[in-house]
């Protein structure tokens, strides 16, 4: 940090022939020639035929040629630093050009042994991922078909942001920032390294003896100085840089010393504004194309908007929605988790201190919070919608969210899919009028699957809707997904333990715990209901040693995975005992709904492992016997294949078109604004699209629109 905080500033242009082969004003060529003329060596960046970008050395004009032009990809330094040291030991002059951090790295490596070294740092916009660049070339052209790629071209002017891909067959493709994914993502800082977000070397004073780059803002400062072939900004940061520049400028075509204020439009700040969707972009690369990842991240779009109760402080629900999200991503779909509809500022579930919210912030892409009247805005962000698993159609739960869990806000041209939903009980508890309205919304779904067999009957007999029973997503998700989550836990148990996951502590359940702990010779560790506001009261009711505090979702998975035995009154507790092949005892919870337990245990043929009276556990030795997990695994694999195939088909089958009657039914009572817009269009010569829409409407609706159009004309 010994260089000048306000360096001398020059506008520099090389000869036209050089500038045509350069991204800017050709100042690099001037500096490099100056060093080569004295028998020195230039260290710069080239890109080979495999489109690998790396530093190398030039000892003559021919080797200098590939170093010209900007390469908006991070260069590989390889063994350049020790080789520069060898050249300096041989008393050679060396010019090193690179990003400011690379210059700082070289100086730190060499220490004070810098005699003969000249450095020029670049006005850097940050280092773009080379992996992204290769993905782009392969997806767009087939990398084997590309002869050369220019990151910038001056065909449409020096200030343009157009790149060129030249094919081996002679064809060229111009790539603009409004259409080309690599150019668009580069200029929007979508591909940058995280370290560039908080750069230590981009600000003043600069790292190199000289700084070179595009002289942006020169036309605004003095339009007479502007040139369409480009002008370089050169900053003289110390006396060594001045010495090199003075020698190089003897061959310059144009040199103008300017006040430093003229260069202020260039980047002299440590903080880079990395794109807000940067992390999502790299996540999407794991399951979809680079083109789609750029488009969706720059436009804020998602394949799927997922509704449900993932925000609740319920470990099982978090597990369900995380598993379903990973399955959808495995199908190449990006997922937006829709935050709690119709929220209130006092809502305890929205607290950032809850385990569900902590996990969501780290592992989900969460929408902003929408009032019920705003939910329709999500149609502009999501291509389709999924209502997730768990008791989302239990009327006692879903009535708190208006009719959003029936997707009343989703336009009919959007796909609507219900995945492994549950009513929670053997019957539906909606009032009759609400049941009739719900039936109409349910009929608009493109596909419905349910978690319990009884739900198939409810939908068929009560609502007149067909559905398919599938697994809860925790079973159809690959177990390795949850193993990875368990690895995130900081908890470590060194001795075998009996895990209890108890939602509603009672004296009888405590007696069952003591019995199993003694018989199995295992100490007990206890996880309680995940709602923070119930913790103290449940802890008091439990009244036992070994109660765990501040259990995150990662910890919850960890304790199931590493337990020796599980005792639980939770349906999802039984589920994870089955997933991790643990011997277990389940206690059915009549208050919270027994149908889930019946359906689950019947499916996996473990009915004898669940009781309603906890004291039964103390009276039978069947809970001390192992579970036949060969049979469970066989059933699970078969059901997993069925469930996965259903989800894939539901998400990718062609969207059925709706009849004109359905369309009219939707816009007549709900979307009056659409009628007004159509009515206005009727006045003028109708566009083909509006003609088509209008002709598909029932005659009664057409008549109403024409009447409104007439009134509109009179009003005007």
Secondary structure by P-SEA (a helix, b strand, c coil): cccccccccccccccaaaaaaccccaaaaaaaaaaaaabbbbbbbbbccccbbbbbccccccccccccccccccccccaaaaaaaaaaaabbbbbbbccaaaaaaaaaaaccccccbbbbbccccccccaaaaaaaaaaccccccccccccccccccccccbbbbbccccbbbbbcccccaaaaaaaacccccccccccccccccccccbbbcccccccccccccccccbbbbbbbccaaaaaaaaaaaccccbbbbbccccccccccccccccccaaaaaaaaaacccaaaaaaaaaaccccbbbbcccccccaaaaaaaaaaaaaaaaacbbbbbcccccccccccccccccaaaaaaaacccccccccccccccccccccccccccccccccccccccccccccccccccbbbbbcccccccccccccaaaaaaaaaaaaaccbbbbccaaaaaaaaacccbbbbbbccccccccaaaaaaaaaaccccccbbbbbbbcccccaaaaaaaaaaaaaacbbbbbbccccccaaaaaaaaaccccccccccaaaaaaaaaaccbbbbccaaaaaaaaaacccbbbbbbccccaaaaaaaaaaacccccccccccccccccccccccaaaaaaaaaaaaaaaaaaaaaaaacccbbbbcaaaaaaaaacccaaaaaaaaaaaaccccaaaaaaaaaccaaaaaaaaaaaaaaaaac
